[in-house]
Amino acid sequence: MQSWVGKVADFPNPVASSISSRVMVELGMVTAVIAAAAVVVGGFLASAVFAVTSFAFVTTVYVVWPIAKPFLKLFVGVFLGVLEKSWDYIVDVLADGGIFSRISDFYTFGGVASSLEMLKPILLVVMTMVLLVRFTLSRRPKNFRKWV
């Protein structure tokens, strides 16, 4: 087997042989003119794009940035202040014995223990009332006209 790559045909193509050299020169000239036009239009387009991007840059640097800078500094300052305060709270909770120490302190010194001590007799009375009402209502007949 022989490869067909690079093999020259035994006789020329009839369509290719009918094209004259004058037509080939004209096609070459048209191609050169189109390439020159593309270079000229590309140069104009490149200069237009450069002008637009330069205008956008100057507008951004000298108009938009001085207006937006104070607002940006304000928002970043507020955000960083909130972040710093939150970090301080986290450090306070986790320092000196961790979160269990803080819960113990809150229970002991925050009034929770004394509040629970005060709630014991109140809850006893409330639970007694609830049980009394529940068992009293369950023993009555369901016909409400008999109650009167």
Summary of the structure (lengths in Angstrom):
residues: 148
radius of gyration: 46.4
end to end distance: 117.9
largest distance: 126.1
contacts: 255
relative contact order: 0.02
helix: 83%
strand: 0%
